[in-house]
Amino acid sequence: MRYRPLQALHSVIETGTVTAAAQSLGISQPAISNLLAQLQDQTKLKLFERERGRLVPTPEAKILYREIDTVVRGLSQVELAIANLQNQRIGTLQVVCTHAVSFGFMTGVVSDFINEHPNVDVSFQTRYSKNIQQWVASGLAEIGISELPILDDSLDWKQMRFLCQLAIPENSPLADLDELGPEDLDNVPFIAMGEDHMINSRTKELFLKSNSRLRVKCQSHLFRSLLEFVKSGMGVSLIDPFTLAHDDGVGYVVRPFRPNVYLDLALIKHKTHAISVLGDNFYNSVSEKMTAISVNH
């Protein structure tokens, strides 16, 4: 399978229009259309619908996009590396992390690092944990922050544990309590993480042990989304310390939840691939700052 048609599909979905994709790839709109037609002929799949003059990706195209995303971005990293070498830049540091730490915490760490190393470029990406581990294992990233478990034996990792707290709408009677447990939240609307997330399973276990009803009103895969639902008054939710530390704190109160519910993260790098001096410095910096927040420091 040729790379260029896949790149065209990726760019059209990424940018939203054929025009923007053509500009991004530096080719004409007819060339983009021709590449998409080649891909449809080769895959025997209908990849786009035309709605009001725009191409809209089909479900099949979206699945294909997710599968080729790592490949396309990986080759983009190669192109960036070549450009850096041609421009005689010191280097580019590739960092990938889970969404929980990407808002506020990691952007601050990356900004501080760039200020200390002005000749360094940083590629900062957010992904789901499985993809993060794949990126570090394949060399697409030097440093990663992933949720546990670590599924790849080629990775070296440092585990850290973070205490979640309960966010409650500010006008809720529950805000009068100093701390809460499952018994206090029996049949109370709860905003939960996705079914396969560790916080979801750990919360369910505690409610079962206390014979309390966990009434899941809404689910999402981002802590920041959970907190926004709490602010709207939809229910209560367990939120990680990174999200709470970098939020405006308006519209809700935070209370301890007992028994404790923890978010387990790992700072990862490859076991055998040589890490750059920049990567090693960044790894140590992130490790120090995350350890200071963790419960096992």
N, C-alpha and C positions, 0 to 999 in steps of 0.2 A: 504494500500500500504506500503510495507516494505521500510525502509530508506536506507539500504545498496545499492540496485541497483540504487537508485536515486543519492546517493553519488558517485557511480562509474561513472555514466553519467556526473555528474558535474565535476568530476576530469579529465576525459578524455578530455572534451571540454576546461576546464581551463588550463590544462598542454599541450594539443596539441597531445599527443601520449598515447597509451596504456602503453608503458614502463614507461613513466614519471608518469602516474596515479598510476601504481602499486607501484612505489617507494614512491610516496606521501602518499598512504594509507597503505603501509607496507604489501602488499599482492602480490601474484604472478600474472603474466600476464594472465595465464589461468583462474584465479579466477575473474579477471576483465572482461574477455570475457564472462564467465559464468553469471556474474551479469547483463551484458548488454543484453545477450540473454533472461534472465528471465524478464527483463523490457520490451523488445520488445514483448515477449509472452503475458505479462500481459496487456500492453497498446494496442496491436494490431496495433502498429505503426512501420514503418520502420524508425529507428533512425540514421543509419549510412550507407554510401556508401563506398566501398573500391576503392581507386584510387591510383595506383602505390604503392600498398602494405600498404597504410595508411588508417585509418578510418577517413572519412570526415563526420561531422554531417549534417543531413538533416535539412531543414527549421523547421520541426516538432520538432526535437531534440533541436534546438536553442530556440524555443519558450518554451519548457519544461524546458530548462536550466534557462531561465530568471525567470520562475515561482518558481523554487526550490532554486534559488540562496540565497534568504534571509534565508530560512530554514537551508540550509547547513552551511552558514556562522554563523547563530545563534548558531547552535550546536557546531561549532568550537569555538565560544566564550565561551561556557559552558566548553568545554575541557580545554581552556586556563585558565579560572577562577579556575578550579580544580587544574591545574598544579601550578598556582600561590599560591594557598592555601597550596598545598603540599610543595612548596619551601619556604613558609613563606615570600613571597614578600608583600610589602605594598599594592599593588593593581594595577589594570589595568584600565586606563581611556579610554573609548570608545568615539571617536569623529567621526562624519560624516558630510561632507560639500559638497556644490555645487562646480562644477568644476571651476567656476569663481575665487574663493578665494583659490583654492587648490595649484596653481602654485606660489610659492614664499611667499605669505603672510602667509598662514596657516602653511606651512612647517617651516617658520621662527618662528612663535608663538609656534608650537609644540616643536621645537628644544630648544628654550629658556626655555620652561616649563620643559623639561627633564633635562636640565642642572641644573635647580634650584631644581629638585626633582630626583636625580640620581637613587633612588630605585623604581621608578615608570615606568611601561610599558605603552605605549600608542598605542592603535589600531586606526589608522587614515585611514578613507575610504572616497572615493568620490562617490557620487551617484546623480541621478536626484532628484529634489525637492520632488516629490511625495514619492519616496523611503526613502528619508531622514526623512520625517515626520513619515512614517510608522516605521522606525527603532527606533526613539525616543519614539513614542507612545507605541511600544511593549517592550521597555526596552533593545533593542539590542545596543543602544547608549545612553549615558547620555546627551551629548551636540550635537546640530546640527546647521548648518547654511544653511538655505533654502531660495529660492526665494518665494515671495508672489504669490498667496494667501496661507494662512494657512488653511488647510481643515479639521483638526482634533480638536475637542473641548477639547480633553484631554491635549493639549499642551499649555504651557505658553511661550509667545514670546515677544521679543523686536524688534520693527521695526527700520530699519536704511535705509537712502536713499543716493545713491551715484551718482555723476554726470558723465555721459559718455561724451567723447570728440571724435572729428572726426580725424581719422588717414588717411593721404593722402600720396600717393607715392611721394617720395622726388623730382622726376623730373616732377611732374604735375604742370601745370600753376595755379591750385587752391592753391598751396602752397604759392603763393604771397599774398593771402588774409589774413587779420588778424583774421577774423571770418567768418563763413559761415552759411547759412540757406538753406531751401529747394529750394528757387529760384535759388541759386548758383549751386545747384546740379540737376537741371532739366535735365532729360535724361542722367545723368552721371552714368556710371557703378557703382553699389552699391553692397557691400558684406553684406548680411543681416543675422540676426539670424533666426532660424526656425519659421515657420508660427505661432506656438502657444506661442511664447516667448513675454514677455511684451515689450521688446525693439522694436521688429518687429511691433507690433500693434501701439505703440506710434509713431514710425517713420512714418508709413503709414498715421496716422491721421494728422500729421503735413504737410505732402506733399499734402494731399487732401485739407486741409484748405487753402493752398497757391496756389492751382491749378498748382502744379508742378508734373512732371512725375517721379515716383520712378522706376528706371530701375534696377531691381534686376538681377545682373549678376551671383551670386552664393549665396547659403545659407549653413550655418553650424550651429551646436548646441554648439560650443565652441568659446569663444571670442579669444582664442589664435589662433585658426584656421583662424578666420576672419583676425586677424592681419598679419598672414603669407601670406594670399592672397593679402593684401594691399602691403606688402613688395615686392611681385612678380610683382606689377604694374597692377594687375587685376582691381582694383577699389578702392573706398573709403569705410570706415566703421566706425560705432560708437563703441567705445571700452570702457570697464569699467576701473576704475582707478587702480584696483589690477593688471590687466594684463599689463597695461602701466608702472606701477611702477617697475615691475620685468622683464622687457624686455630690450634688449640691445639698443633699440632706433635707430637701423641702418636701413636705407632704406625707412624711412617715416618721416613725420612731423606731429605734433599734433596741431589742431586748435580748439577753442571753437565752438560749434554748438548752434545756436539760432533758435527757442526757446529751452530751456534746455530739455534734455532727461535723465530721471533718471532710475537707476536700484534699485529696492526695495528688500532688503534682511531682513531676520529675524533671530535672535539668539534664538534658541528654547531649551526648556527642558520640562520635564513632570510636569504637575500641581500638582499631588499628590504623585508620586513616590519620595521617599527620595533620594536626590542627595548626593553623597559622598562629604567629605570635599575637596578632590582633585578636584572633578568635579566642586564644587562651586568656588574654587580658579581659575580654568581654565576658567570658565564662566566669572568671573569678569575681568580676564586678557584680554580675547578676546573682551569682551564688551568695555573695555577702549580703546583698540587699533583700533577697528572698528569705534567707535564713533569719534575718532580723525580724521579719514579720511572722515567721512560722512558729508553731508551738513547740518545736523540738530544737530551738536554738540554744 
